[in-house]
Amino acid sequence: MPHLIVEYTRNLGLEGRIQSLLERLSNVLIAQGGQFPVGGIRARAICLTEYRMADGSADDAFVHVTLAVAPGRTRATLEKAINELFDTLAAFFSPEYRRRYLALSIELREFDSTWAYKTLNNVHQRYGRSGPGSSLRLPSLL
């Protein structure tokens, strides 16, 4: 955890730039003083080919980012992360925002640990105390 999901409209023409956005957003989480373990960060982008913006009469565009996290972080921690993610998003799209109609938004979702959140992730081992190059011990899945 966390998951960063970027949904964007195809008319933004982000081919070749979306990887840079994912990197910048991920780096915001990495810079949060260990609040979001590096081995748990998953960032992805979904290009929306079917969408409708406003009344559909113009070539409007939007980008919506969802940050989904496991429970347990303080409100202050989450607010800081969300604000920095949104500032990064706004800076990235500043040129487009100045020249076209564009909506940017971000939401935070906290998983319900009782019912909706299960995980298995050995990537954390790479960032653990044993450090890079340590042998990988895969857990039994059965």
SEGURO-815715 format. One record per residue: residue in one letter; chain; x, y, z of N, C-alpha, C in turn; residue number from 1. Coordinates in Angstrom, 1 decimal, padded with zeros to 4 digits, always signed. Atoms other than C-alpha are relative to their C-alpha. Last residue first. Layout:
<rs>
> a, A, X, Y, Z, X, Y, Z, X, Y, Z, NUM
...
</rs>
This chain:
<rs>
> l, A, +001.0, +001.0, -000.3, -000.6, -022.8, -000.1, +000.0, -000.4, +001.5, 142
> l, A, +001.3, -000.5, +000.3, +001.1, -019.6, -001.0, -001.1, -001.0, +000.3, 141
> s, A, +000.8, +001.1, +000.6, +004.4, -020.5, +000.6, -001.4, +000.6, -000.2, 140
> p, A, +000.9, +000.7, -000.9, +006.4, -017.4, +001.2, -000.8, -001.0, -000.7, 139
> l, A, +001.4, -000.1, +000.4, +009.3, -016.5, -001.1, -000.9, -000.8, +001.0, 138
> r, A, +000.7, +001.2, -000.6, +012.6, -015.9, +000.6, -001.4, +000.1, -000.3, 137
> l, A, +001.4, +000.0, +000.0, +014.7, -013.6, -001.6, -000.6, -001.3, +000.6, 136
> s, A, +000.7, +001.1, +000.7, +018.3, -013.4, -000.7, -001.5, +000.1, +000.2, 135
> s, A, +000.3, +001.1, -000.9, +019.7, -010.0, +000.2, -000.8, -001.1, -000.7, 134
> g, A, -000.9, +001.2, +000.3, +021.2, -008.0, -002.6, -000.3, -001.1, +001.0, 133
> p, A, +000.0, +000.5, +001.3, +019.7, -004.7, -001.4, +001.0, -001.2, -000.1, 132
> g, A, -000.6, -000.9, +001.1, +019.1, -004.2, +002.3, +000.0, -000.7, -001.4, 131
> s, A, -001.1, +000.8, +000.6, +018.6, -006.7, +005.2, +000.6, +000.7, -001.2, 130
> r, A, -001.3, -000.2, -000.8, +016.7, -004.0, +007.1, +001.1, -000.8, -000.7, 129
> g, A, -000.1, +000.3, -001.4, +013.9, -004.0, +004.5, +001.4, +000.2, +000.6, 128
> y, A, -000.2, -001.3, -000.7, +013.7, -002.3, +001.1, +000.1, -000.1, +001.5, 127
> r, A, -001.1, -000.7, +000.6, +014.1, -005.4, -001.0, +000.3, +001.3, +000.7, 126
> q, A, -001.3, +000.6, -000.4, +012.0, -007.4, +001.4, +001.2, +000.7, -000.6, 125
> h, A, -000.5, -000.7, -001.2, +009.1, -005.0, +000.8, +001.4, -000.5, +000.5, 124
> v, A, -000.8, -001.1, +000.5, +008.7, -006.5, -002.7, +000.6, +000.7, +001.2, 123
> n, A, -001.4, +000.2, -000.5, +007.4, -009.7, -001.0, +000.9, +001.1, -000.5, 122
> n, A, -001.0, -000.8, +000.8, +003.8, -008.6, -001.2, +001.4, -000.2, +000.6, 121
> l, A, -001.2, +000.9, -000.1, +000.7, -010.5, -000.1, +001.0, +000.7, -000.9, 120
> t, A, -001.2, -000.2, +000.9, -002.3, -008.3, +000.6, +001.0, -001.1, +000.3, 119
> k, A, -000.9, +001.1, -000.2, -005.9, -008.3, +002.0, +001.2, +000.2, -000.9, 118
> y, A, -001.4, -000.2, +000.3, -008.2, -005.3, +002.4, +000.8, -001.3, +000.4, 117
> a, A, -000.4, -000.3, +001.4, -011.9, -005.2, +002.0, +001.5, +000.0, -000.3, 116
> w, A, +000.7, +000.7, +001.1, -013.5, -006.7, +005.1, +000.7, +000.1, -001.4, 115
> t, A, +000.8, +001.1, -000.4, -011.9, -005.8, +008.4, -000.5, -000.9, -001.2, 114
> s, A, -000.9, +001.1, -000.3, -009.1, -003.6, +007.1, -000.8, -001.3, +000.4, 113
> d, A, +000.6, +000.5, -001.2, -011.6, -001.2, +005.5, +000.8, -001.3, +000.3, 112
> f, A, +000.6, +001.4, +000.0, -009.4, +000.4, +002.9, -000.5, -000.3, +001.4, 111
> e, A, -000.6, +000.8, -001.0, -008.9, +004.2, +003.1, -000.7, -001.4, +000.0, 110
> r, A, +000.9, +001.2, -000.4, -009.8, +006.1, +000.0, +000.8, -000.8, +001.0, 109
> l, A, -000.6, +000.9, -000.9, -008.4, +009.6, -000.7, -001.0, -001.1, +000.4, 108
> e, A, +000.8, +000.5, -001.1, -009.6, +011.6, -003.7, +000.9, -001.0, +000.8, 107
> i, A, -000.7, +001.1, -000.7, -007.9, +013.8, -006.2, -000.9, -000.4, +001.1, 106
> s, A, +000.6, +000.3, -001.3, -009.3, +016.2, -008.8, +000.9, -001.2, +000.6, 105
> l, A, -000.9, +000.8, -000.8, -008.2, +018.1, -011.9, -000.6, -000.3, +001.3, 104
> a, A, +000.4, +000.2, -001.4, -010.7, +019.5, -014.4, +001.0, -001.0, +000.6, 103
> l, A, -000.5, +001.2, -000.6, -009.5, +020.9, -017.8, -000.4, -000.1, +001.5, 102
> y, A, +000.8, +000.4, -001.2, -010.7, +023.4, -020.2, +000.4, -001.3, +000.5, 101
> r, A, +001.2, +000.8, +000.3, -007.8, +024.4, -022.4, -000.9, -000.2, +001.2, 100
> r, A, +000.4, -000.1, +001.4, -004.7, +026.6, -022.7, -001.3, -000.7, -000.3, 99
> r, A, +000.0, -001.4, +000.5, -003.8, +027.5, -019.1, -000.5, +000.1, -001.4, 98
> y, A, +001.1, -000.7, -000.7, -004.8, +024.1, -017.7, -000.1, +001.4, -000.5, 97
> e, A, +001.3, +000.4, +000.5, -002.7, +022.3, -020.3, -001.1, +000.9, +000.6, 96
> p, A, +000.1, -000.5, +001.4, +000.5, +024.3, -019.3, -001.4, -000.4, -000.7, 95
> s, A, +000.1, -001.4, +000.1, -000.2, +023.7, -015.6, -000.1, +000.5, -001.4, 94
> f, A, +001.0, -000.4, +001.0, -000.8, +020.0, -015.9, -000.2, +001.5, -000.2, 93
> f, A, -000.3, +000.8, +001.2, +002.4, +018.9, -014.1, -001.0, +000.4, -001.1, 92
> a, A, -001.2, -000.5, +000.7, +002.1, +021.7, -011.6, +000.3, -000.7, -001.3, 91
> a, A, +000.3, -001.3, +000.5, -001.5, +020.8, -010.7, +001.2, +000.6, -000.8, 90
> l, A, +000.9, +000.2, +001.1, -000.6, +017.1, -010.2, -000.3, +001.4, -000.8, 89
> t, A, -000.8, +000.6, +001.0, +002.3, +018.0, -008.0, -000.8, -000.2, -001.3, 88
> d, A, -000.9, -001.0, +000.5, +000.2, +020.3, -005.9, +000.9, -000.5, -001.2, 87
> f, A, +000.7, -000.9, +000.8, -002.4, +017.6, -005.7, +000.8, +001.2, -000.5, 86
> l, A, +000.3, +000.7, +001.2, +000.1, +015.0, -004.5, -000.8, +001.0, -000.9, 85
> e, A, -001.2, +000.0, +000.9, +001.5, +017.5, -002.0, -000.3, -000.7, -001.3, 84
> n, A, -000.3, -001.4, +000.5, -002.0, +018.3, -000.6, +001.2, +000.0, -000.9, 83
> i, A, +001.0, -000.4, +001.0, -002.9, +014.6, -000.5, +000.3, +001.4, -000.5, 82
> a, A, -000.3, +000.8, +001.3, +000.3, +013.6, +001.3, -001.0, +000.5, -001.1, 81
> k, A, -001.3, -000.4, +000.6, +000.0, +016.4, +003.9, +000.2, -000.7, -001.3, 80
> e, A, +000.2, -001.3, +000.6, -003.7, +015.6, +004.5, +001.3, +000.5, -000.7, 79
> l, A, +000.7, +000.2, +001.2, -002.9, +011.9, +005.0, -000.3, +001.4, -000.7, 78
> t, A, -000.9, +000.6, +001.0, -000.2, +012.6, +007.5, -000.7, -000.1, -001.3, 77
> a, A, -001.0, -001.0, +000.4, -002.4, +015.1, +009.4, +001.0, -000.6, -001.1, 76
> r, A, +000.6, -001.0, +000.9, -005.3, +012.7, +009.5, +001.0, +001.0, -000.5, 75
> t, A, +000.7, -001.2, -000.6, -003.1, +010.1, +011.1, -000.6, +000.9, -001.1, 74
> r, A, -000.8, -001.2, +000.1, -002.2, +006.8, +009.3, -000.8, +001.2, +000.6, 73
> g, A, -001.0, -000.1, -001.0, -003.7, +003.5, +010.4, +000.8, +001.3, +000.0, 72
> p, A, +000.3, -000.8, -001.2, -005.8, +002.2, +007.6, +001.2, +000.2, +000.9, 71
> a, A, +000.4, +000.8, -001.1, -004.4, +000.9, +004.3, -000.3, +000.9, +001.2, 70
> v, A, -000.9, +000.3, -001.0, -004.3, +003.4, +001.5, -000.6, -001.0, +001.0, 69
> a, A, +000.6, +001.0, -000.8, -006.0, +004.2, -001.8, +001.1, -000.5, +001.0, 68
> l, A, -001.0, +000.6, -000.8, -004.9, +007.4, -003.5, -000.8, -000.9, +001.0, 67
> t, A, +000.5, +000.6, -001.3, -007.3, +008.2, -006.3, +001.3, -000.6, +000.7, 66
> v, A, -001.0, +000.9, -000.7, -006.2, +010.6, -009.0, -000.7, -000.5, +001.2, 65
> h, A, +000.4, +000.3, -001.3, -008.7, +012.1, -011.5, +000.9, -001.0, +000.6, 64
> v, A, -000.9, +000.9, -000.7, -007.7, +013.9, -014.6, -000.4, -000.2, +001.4, 63
> f, A, -000.1, +000.0, -001.5, -010.2, +015.7, -016.8, +001.1, -001.1, +000.3, 62
> a, A, -000.8, +001.1, -000.5, -010.7, +017.0, -020.3, +000.0, -000.1, +001.5, 61
> d, A, -000.5, -000.1, -001.4, -013.1, +019.2, -022.2, +000.8, -001.3, +000.4, 60
> d, A, -001.1, +000.9, -000.2, -013.3, +019.0, -026.0, +000.6, +000.1, +001.4, 59
> a, A, -001.3, -000.5, +000.3, -016.7, +020.8, -026.1, +001.1, -001.2, +000.2, 58
> s, A, +000.0, -000.9, +001.2, -020.4, +020.1, -026.3, +001.4, +000.4, -000.3, 57
> g, A, -000.5, +000.7, +001.2, -020.4, +017.0, -024.0, +000.2, +000.9, -001.2, 56
> d, A, +001.1, +000.3, +000.9, -022.6, +018.7, -021.4, +000.4, -000.7, -001.3, 55
> a, A, +001.0, -001.1, +000.0, -019.9, +018.5, -018.7, -001.2, -000.4, -000.9, 54
> m, A, -000.4, -001.1, -000.9, -017.3, +015.8, -019.7, -001.0, +001.1, -000.1, 53
> r, A, +000.8, -001.2, +000.4, -018.3, +012.5, -021.2, +000.3, +001.0, +001.1, 52
> y, A, +000.3, -000.9, -001.1, -016.1, +009.5, -021.2, -000.9, +001.1, -000.5, 51
> e, A, +001.5, -000.3, +000.0, -015.1, +006.5, -023.4, -000.3, +000.8, +001.3, 50
> t, A, +000.4, -000.2, +001.4, -011.4, +006.3, -024.2, -001.5, +000.3, -000.2, 49
> l, A, +001.5, +000.1, +000.3, -010.3, +006.8, -020.7, -000.3, +000.3, -001.4, 48
> c, A, +000.4, -000.9, +001.0, -006.5, +006.2, -020.3, -001.5, -000.2, -000.3, 47
> i, A, +001.1, +000.6, +000.9, -005.9, +004.4, -017.1, -000.4, +001.1, -000.9, 46
> a, A, +000.8, -000.9, +000.7, -002.7, +005.1, -015.2, -000.9, -000.7, -000.9, 45
> r, A, +000.4, +000.4, +001.4, -000.9, +003.1, -012.6, -000.9, +001.1, -000.6, 44
> a, A, +000.5, -001.1, +000.7, +001.1, +003.6, -009.4, -000.4, -000.5, -001.4, 43
> r, A, +000.4, +000.4, +001.4, +001.8, +000.9, -006.9, -000.7, +001.1, -000.7, 42
> i, A, +000.6, -001.0, +000.9, +003.7, +001.8, -003.7, -000.3, -000.6, -001.4, 41
> g, A, +001.5, +000.2, +000.1, +004.1, -001.1, -001.3, -000.6, +001.0, -001.0, 40
> g, A, +000.3, +001.3, +000.6, +007.9, -001.6, -001.5, -001.5, -000.2, -000.3, 39
> v, A, -000.3, -000.1, +001.4, +008.4, +002.2, -000.9, -000.4, -001.3, -000.7, 38
> p, A, -001.2, +000.8, +000.4, +006.7, +002.0, +002.4, +000.2, -000.1, -001.5, 37
> f, A, +000.4, +000.9, +001.1, +004.3, +004.9, +002.8, +001.1, -000.8, -000.4, 36
> q, A, +001.4, +000.2, -000.3, +004.8, +006.9, +006.1, -000.7, -001.0, -001.0, 35
> g, A, +000.3, +001.4, -000.4, +008.5, +006.5, +005.7, -001.4, -000.3, +000.3, 34
> g, A, -000.7, +000.4, -001.2, +009.3, +010.2, +005.8, -000.4, -001.4, +000.5, 33
> q, A, +000.8, -000.3, -001.1, +006.7, +011.4, +003.2, +000.6, -000.6, +001.3, 32
> a, A, -000.6, -001.1, -000.8, +009.3, +011.7, +000.4, -000.8, +000.2, +001.3, 31
> i, A, -001.3, +000.5, -000.5, +008.4, +008.2, -001.0, +000.6, +001.1, +000.9, 30
> l, A, +000.2, +000.9, -001.1, +004.8, +009.4, -001.4, +001.3, -000.5, +000.7, 29
> v, A, +000.6, -000.8, -001.1, +005.8, +012.5, -003.3, -000.3, -001.0, +001.1, 28
> n, A, -001.0, -000.6, -000.8, +008.1, +010.3, -005.4, -000.5, +000.9, +001.1, 27
> s, A, -000.6, +001.0, -000.8, +005.2, +008.2, -006.5, +001.1, +000.6, +000.9, 26
> l, A, +001.0, +000.3, -001.1, +003.4, +011.2, -007.8, +000.6, -001.0, +001.0, 25
> r, A, +000.1, -001.1, -000.8, +006.5, +012.3, -009.8, -001.0, -000.2, +001.2, 24
> e, A, -001.2, -000.1, -000.8, +007.1, +008.9, -011.2, -000.1, +001.1, +001.0, 23
> l, A, +000.0, +001.1, -001.0, +003.5, +008.4, -012.2, +001.2, +000.1, +000.8, 22
> l, A, +001.0, -000.3, -001.1, +003.5, +011.8, -013.9, +000.0, -001.0, +001.1, 21
> s, A, -000.6, -001.0, -000.8, +006.8, +010.9, -015.8, -001.0, +000.5, +001.1, 20
> q, A, -000.9, +000.6, -000.8, +005.2, +007.7, -017.0, +000.7, +001.0, +000.9, 19
> i, A, +000.8, +000.6, -001.2, +002.2, +009.6, -018.3, +001.0, -000.7, +001.0, 18
> r, A, -000.2, -000.9, -001.2, +004.4, +011.8, -020.5, -000.6, -000.7, +001.2, 17
> g, A, -001.4, -000.4, -000.2, +005.1, +009.6, -023.6, +000.2, +000.9, +001.2, 16
> e, A, -001.0, +001.1, +000.4, +001.5, +009.4, -024.6, +001.4, +000.6, +000.1, 15
> l, A, -001.1, +000.2, -001.0, -000.4, +012.1, -022.6, +001.0, -001.1, -000.4, 14
> g, A, -001.2, +000.3, +000.8, -002.6, +013.3, -025.5, +001.3, -000.2, +000.9, 13
> l, A, -001.1, -000.7, -000.6, -005.1, +015.1, -023.2, +001.3, -000.4, -000.8, 12
> n, A, -000.3, -001.2, +000.8, -007.9, +013.9, -025.5, +001.1, +000.9, +000.6, 11
> r, A, -000.9, +000.2, +001.2, -007.6, +010.4, -024.1, +000.3, +001.3, -000.7, 10
> t, A, +000.7, +000.0, +001.3, -009.2, +011.5, -020.8, +001.0, -000.1, -001.1, 9
> y, A, -000.1, -001.3, +000.8, -007.3, +010.7, -017.6, -000.6, -000.2, -001.4, 8
> e, A, +000.9, +000.2, +001.1, -007.6, +008.2, -014.7, +000.1, +001.3, -000.8, 7
> v, A, +000.2, -001.2, +000.8, -004.6, +008.1, -012.4, -000.9, -000.3, -001.1, 6
> i, A, +000.7, +000.3, +001.2, -004.6, +005.4, -009.7, -000.4, +001.3, -000.7, 5
> l, A, +000.3, -001.3, +000.7, -002.1, +005.6, -006.9, -000.6, -000.4, -001.3, 4
> h, A, +000.3, +000.1, +001.4, -002.2, +002.5, -004.6, -000.2, +001.4, -000.5, 3
> p, A, +001.3, -000.5, +000.6, -000.6, +002.7, -001.2, -000.1, -000.3, -001.5, 2
> m, A, +000.9, -001.2, +000.0, +000.0, +000.0, +000.0, +000.9, +001.2, +000.0, 1
</rs>
